[in-house]
Amino acid sequence: MPGLYLSELSLAHFRSHKTARLVLDARPVAIHGPNGAGKTNLIEAVSLLSPGRGLRRAPAHEMVRRPEAPGWKVAAIVQAGGEARELATWSEAGAARQVRIDDKSTSQLALGRIARVLWLVPAMDRLWVEGAEGRRRFLDRMTMSFLPAHAEAVLRYERAMRERNRLLRDQVRDAHWYQALEWQMAAAGAELHANRQHALARISGAQGQAEGAFPAAELELMQTEGEMPEAPEDLREALAESRFRDLAAGRTLVGPHRADLYGVYAAKGMPAADCSTGEQKALLVSLILANARALASDAGAPPILLLDEVAAHLDAARRAVLHDEICALGAQAWMTGTGPELFADLGARAQHVEVTDTGGVSRVARGEG
């Protein structure tokens, strides 16, 4: 089947890289080098080829290599469905990020219709024990991978909610000011909630296909308070009924922004938050692989995977299983680690990239394993 992979990646004044260029094939990409050399910067660049703020969620002005450049650029040739597509994203003088596909300016959302990109980074290791916002963001990234238009539903909902919250903070009590906003929130919120439920169903089904060493997680979408009305009319009514309480709080207290992703280590029946650090990491890897399997089934090709320092908290056996599963899936997985020994069992199944830092200029050399 036609694959999805980057055949070329070029950076200009991006983070620690003054310039860098990689020419690649569809195999996994194993990146090694010392801490601070710019390994994560490479995969952050790839993450910007999908909608959103990338794996670090950094503003555009933070990505430029200082002090010699006012802006940065990431360009790539993406092989998708047997067709080569030229993607570019950049920022000038700290301005908002711009996007071009095949030399035509477009929105970030359009990237999601070409490249499905999933990532797992060390900052997510505490996903199960920190706040609900991070888990919602994790779920929305998975949902967007199945339904790229989910990003638009999220934006519509958040825009309308911001306006409603402004009215609440200003103690506006006239119902007419709220009605149109609440209809917008209800329509977008119901779509957003249905999309999330669809993604959870797809992930659950794909986890049943797993045969590796990573434990399955049972996932449930819960509300931090009360129930989530599923129909737009019911959500609009709930928002209207909640106005008095929301006025006292100064913010909206009902809706999909109050959802939380609850995970359980299925084989043990143990909440993910109570699992060991290693088990929590294994559950996250399991979910990323399940997401990739489901996408491969739906779209005919697996997504691009970005796995930063993925060996952390994984023993040698699980690391080998992960590499085997990635290769069996046929995904171009970009993996980073400090030493080449972490990827030795991949051999020629992967492209081995060494990143070094000499005199502040990163040098990227591609090896064949």
Secondary structure, 3 states (H helix, E strand, C coil): CCCEEEEEEEEEEECCEEEEEEECCCCCEEEECCCCCCHHHHHHHHHCCCCCCCCCCCCHHHHECCCCCCEEEEEEEEEECCEEEEEEEEEECCCCCEEEECCEEECHHHHHHCCCEEEECHHHHHCCCCCHHHHHHHHHHHHHHHCCCHHHHHHHHHHHHHHHHHHHHCCCCCCHHHHHHHHHHHHHHHHHHHHHHHHHHHHHHHHCCCCCCCCCEEEEEEECCCCCCCCHHHHHHHHHHCHHHHHHHCCCCCCHHHEEEEEEECCCCEEHHHCCHHHHHHHHHHHHHHHHHHHHHHHCCCCEEEECCCCCCCCHHHHHHHHHHHHHHCCCEEEEECCHHHHHHHHHHCEEEEEEEECCEEEEEEECC
